[in-house]
Amino acid sequence: AIVRNNRIWAVRVADSSDGMAIQVQYDAQDISILGNHIWDAVQGIEITRGNKNGKEYPVAPSRVLLAGNLIHDLVSEGSDSARGSGIIVRTSQDTKVYNNTIIRAAAAAVYLAYSAEDAIPTGIDLRNNVLHGNTNDLYLARNATLFPKLRVDFNHYVSGRVRGDSLTTWLALGYEQHATQGDPLLGEDFRPLPGSPLINSATDVGLAFSGAAPDRGWGELAP
């Protein structure tokens, strides 16, 4: 299934939802979520195993690609641990998070979590993103070493906070070898302006780009 080029906004907490604009759960496989524009929601995109009839579903989503999405101006509402976060990855296998721009999230731009049964996602690949959260650019609910096959690199951190600590502390762990930090120099459409540190500074993950190298963030993949 492909979820592409949608505009989703004003999503709030309800009896049946914690305010996710897009949610992938149960045993969904080979899902691509591309080029969507999400704003004014409680949560942007969540990948989670989910509950069915009050019990954790036995099979988690696998092989999910989140690429070229723009998520901004999220709000904090309700009691879910990921409220106000842009991309939330809970129990799953092989979730790829490439070239997304997440700006002004009320909490974390990207939140890496786990299920109620403490099942941690396996094989998260987080590269080429622009991350800006009011509390954290990136938040991990457990130590990074507890996330099997975790890959994080070539991301741009705006506030420079990771798991409640400084970017320097995060970089010392050795996951992120090519991080950039500071003002991303974005225009009104959230694409990089001339002189932006995002331009030609990402790595090739198999998505379309022009120039010497891909840009970080959603710009080259925008609809």
SULHU-V367999 format. One record per residue. N is the residue number from 1. SS is DSSP state (A for helix, B for strand, O for the rest). Layout:
N;SS
N;SS
This chain:
1;O
2;B
3;B
4;B
5;O
6;O
7;B
8;B
9;B
10;B
11;B
12;O
13;O
14;B
15;O
16;O
17;B
18;O
19;O
20;B
21;B
22;B
23;B
24;B
25;O
26;O
27;O
28;O
29;B
30;B
31;B
32;B
33;B
34;B
35;O
36;O
37;B
38;B
39;B
40;B
41;B
42;O
43;B
44;B
45;B
46;B
47;B
48;O
49;O
50;O
51;B
52;B
53;O
54;O
55;B
56;B
57;O
58;O
59;O
60;O
61;B
62;B
63;B
64;B
65;B
66;B
67;B
68;O
69;O
70;B
71;B
72;B
73;O
74;O
75;O
76;O
77;O
78;O
79;O
80;O
81;O
82;O
83;O
84;O
85;O
86;O
87;B
88;B
89;B
90;O
91;O
92;B
93;B
94;B
95;B
96;B
97;B
98;B
99;O
100;O
101;B
102;B
103;B
104;B
105;B
106;O
107;O
108;B
109;B
110;B
111;B
112;B
113;O
114;B
115;O
116;O
117;O
118;O
119;O
120;B
121;O
122;B
123;O
124;O
125;B
126;B
127;B
128;O
129;O
130;B
131;B
132;B
133;B
134;O
135;O
136;B
137;B
138;B
139;B
140;B
141;O
142;O
143;O
144;A
145;A
146;A
147;O
148;O
149;O
150;O
151;B
152;B
153;B
154;O
155;O
156;B
157;B
158;O
159;O
160;O
161;B
162;B
163;O
164;O
165;B
166;B
167;A
168;A
169;A
170;A
171;A
172;O
173;O
174;O
175;O
176;O
177;O
178;O
179;O
180;B
181;B
182;O
183;O
184;O
185;O
186;B
187;O
188;O
189;O
190;O
191;O
192;B
193;O
194;O
195;O
196;O
197;O
198;O
199;O
200;O
201;O
202;O
203;O
204;O
205;O
206;O
207;O
208;O
209;O
210;O
211;O
212;O
213;O
214;O
215;O
216;O
217;O
218;O
219;A
220;A
221;A
222;O
223;O
